[in-house]
Amino acid sequence: MIALRIFEITFPIFAVVATGLAYGLRFKPDMTLPNRLNMGVFLPALLFSVLTDRTEPSSLFGPLALGGALIVLLPGLITWVVARAIRLSPATLCPPMMFANAGNLGLPLITLTFGEGALAQAVILFIVCNFLHVTLGNYLLSHDSHIGRVLLSPMILATLLALGLGFGDVRVPDVLMQPVRLLGDICVPLMLFALGVRLMDTDFSEWRIGVLVGLASPILGVTLVLLVLPWLQLTPVEQGALFLFGALPPAVMNYMFAEHYRQEPARVASMVLFGNALTVITLPLALYYVLPRFSPA
């Protein structure tokens, strides 16, 4: 039954997020250090291990990566026109419509849907989205952003190191890879838990724009995926991964950037948090479409 399969996929995700929310409401923890460790240590370890163990270096320049880039960039162009028409700042509206929660939700969602073997596809989409976010996303908010700082971030360095070893056909000894894999295993559960803690800060004063973007983002994303799929040569799992990528809500990092650059952070926070909260509706609907159509052959 599709309904049971949807429950099996979404329950672990929502259970960990709900645990984080309950813990956050009770103890109000400061997640600065855990988030810093995740972004600086655990996530780079996950990227490096997956790119080294399961991914061909050329796949980061293949059709799935191209599809992911299109599903990031095309909503930005459309939203820019809409924002101008309704007299909203494009710097406020575009990033939440472009940059999806490919880490906190995308990694576990795709792997729970298609199995651990699909982690490589989830990582490719995450890398594409994250790279565009820290480069183009920063530029949208501040034209003074420095590309050098981006390239020196742990995530980018881990990706470049893995690609260099892959293209050089250098095999990392398993005794060295094992601690890297163990560190990477911490990443996804901590991301989901941190997302739950973040939800306790939902600002209801901007709920209208939050709900609107929370619904518009996945609708526009999956519509564009359906339009570009016929032009890309993808396997069924890659097609399903791209569809789920298009259905993801705005990334939490959108709020962090908006707060840093003082770009209407309360409004962006509402878009991000309502968008993620609405996944209890949008993700099951996306899975209902994906499961019978893009299952592995």
N, C-alpha and C positions, 0 to 999 in steps of 0.2 A: 504493500500500500504506500502511495506517495505521501499521504499525511503522516504515517509513522516514520518514514524516512526523513521527512522535513523536521519532525520532532527530534529525531536522533541527531540531526546535524545542528539544529539551533539550540537545543537545550544546554549542551555543555558551554556554548558561548554565553548565552544569557544567564546561566547559573553563576559563572565566574564574574560577569559584570554585576549581577545583583549582589553577590558577596562583597564586591568592592564598594558598591553603593551603601549597603547596610553597614559595613565597617566604617565607611566615611562619615555617615550620619551619626554613628555612635561615638567615634573617637576623633573625628576630624584630623586625620594624620596629615603631616606635611610630606607630600610626595615628591618634593624637589630632588632629593638625593636618589630615591629609587628610579625616577624618570631619567635623571642624568646618567646613572649607571646603565640603564637600559639602552639609551641612545649612544653612549660612549663605549660600552663593553659588550653587553649581551646581544644587541642587534647586529653590530659589526661581526661578532662571532658567528651568528646564525647565517648572515649573508656569505661570509667566507666559507663556512662549511658546506652550505648548499651549492654554491658556485663551484667549489672544488670537487665535491663528491658526486653531484647529480646533474650538473649543467654543462653543456658545451659552451665555451666562451663565445662562439659565433651566435648563439641564441639571443644574446643581448642586442644583436643587430638584425634579428630575423623578423618574420611577419608578426609574431605575437607582440614583440616590443614595439613595432610600428603601430599595431592596433591599439596598444595601451597609450602611446603618445597621441594618437588621434582622439581617443576618448578623453584625454586631458585638454588638448588644445582646442578642439571644435566647440565644446561648451563655453570656453573662454571667449571665442569670437562672437558666438550668439549672445552670450550674456552681456558682453560689452555694448552691443547695439541696443539691447533691451534696457540696460542701465541708463544709457544716454536718453532713451526715449521717455523713461519714467522719472528722470532727473534724480537718480541715485548715483552715488559715487561708484564707478567701475572698480576702484581699488578695494571697496568694501564688498561688493556683490560678486565679482568674478572669482576670486580665490576659492570661496566655499563651493562654488559651482564646478570648479575645475579639479581641485586637488582632493581626492577621496581618501577615506580611512583605510588605505591599503595595507597598513601595518596591523593596528589593533584588531580590525575585523577581517580584512582581506586574507591575511595569512591563515588564520584558523578556519575561516569559512570555506575557502577553496580546498584545503587539505581534508577537512571533515566531509566535504561533498564528494571528492574524487579520490581520496586516499593519500597516504604519505608521498606516493610517487608524484603527486601534483604540486608538492611544495616548491619544486623548481619553477613551475609556471607562475605560482603565487609570488615567488621572489623576483622573477623577471618583471612582473607588473609593478611590484612595489618599488624596485630600483628605478624604473622609468618614471613613475609618479613622483617619487621622492627627489630624484635628480632635477626634474622640471620644477618642483616646488621650491627647492632651495636656491635655484638659479632664477628662473623666470618669475616665480612667486615673489622672491625678494625684490626683483627689479620692478614689479608692478607697484610695490609699496614704497620703494625707495630707489631712485635711479643712481644712487651713490653706492650701491652694494658692490662688494669686491669679490670677483670670481675666485681669487686666490684663497680666501677663507673657506669657500665652499669646497674646493678641491682638497683642502687639508682636514676636512671633517672625517671622523673615524669611519663613518659608513662608506664614504666615497673611497677612502684609502683602502679599506678592506676589499671593496669591489675591484679596484684597480689592481691590487696585489693578487687577488684570485684570478683575474683575467690574464695578468702577466704570466703567472705560473701555468695557466691553462694553455695559452698560446705558445709558451715555451716548452710544453709537454713535460713539465716538472712535477713529479709525484711527491706529495708531502707524506712522510712516514706516518703510519697509523698511530704510533705512540704519541706523536705530536698533535695529530688531529683529534684524538679522543677528548682531551680537555677543552679544545675549542668547541666540539660538539656539545659537551656538557654545559658550557657557558651559554651556547646558543639555545639550548633547551629551556633556559629560564625566561627567554624573551617573550614568547607569545602569551603564556599565562599572566606574566606581570603586566603586559600591555592591556589585556582584558580587565584585570583587576584595577589598574590605574584609570581606565576609562570609566569604570563604575564609580570610583572615588570622584572623578571629575564631574559626573552627572549631578552630584549633590549641589553644585554651584549654579544650577540652571536659573537664569534670570527671566522671570515671566513677564517683565515689563515690555519686552520686544517679542512677544509670543507670535504675533501675526506674521512678521517677516521670518521668524524661525520656522514656523510650520510650513509656510509657503516654500521656502528654500529646501526644507527637509523633504518635501514631496516632489518639488520640481527637479531637484538634483538627480535622484535615481530614475525618474521618468525620462528626462532628457538623456541621461547616460545610456539606458537600455535601448532607447529609440535610435540613438546614433550607432550603437553596437550592431543592431539589426541592419542598419544601412551600410555599414562598412564590411560586415562579415562576408558577403558574396565576393568581395574584392581581395580577400586575404586567404591564402592557402594554409588553413589551420586544421589540426586534428580535432576530433570531437571534444577531448578534454580541454584543449586550448580554447576552442569556441566557448565552452561552458565557463571556463575561467574568465574569459574576457567579458562575457555577459554578466557574471557575478561582480566583476570589477566595475562595470558600468552601473550596477545597482547599489554600490556602496554609498554611505552618507559622507558628508564633508569631514575632512581630517581634523583632529584636535589641534594640529600644528597651525591651522588657519587662525585660531584664536590667539595662540602664542605670538605669531607674527603681528597680528593686528594690535595686540597689547604692546608689543615692543615698539612698533612704529606709530602708536596712538591713532590708529585708523578705525575709529568707531568700534572699540573692542567689545562693548556691551552688546551691540547689534550682531557682530560676528559670533560672539559667544552663544547667543540665542540660536543662530543658524546652525552652529556646530552641535550644540547639545540637544536641541529639538530634533535635528536630523538623525542623530544617533539613537535617540529615544524612539523615534518612529520606525526603527528597523524591526521592532517586534511585529510590524505590519508588512513593511516592504520586503524584508528578506524572505519570509515564507512565500510571498507571492512570486518573487524571483525564482526561488527553488522549485516552486510548482511548475514554472515554465521550463526550467533548465533540466530537471531530472529525467523526464521522458524523452528529451530531444538530444542532449549532449552527453549521454552516458558513454563510457569507453566501449569500443567495439569488442 
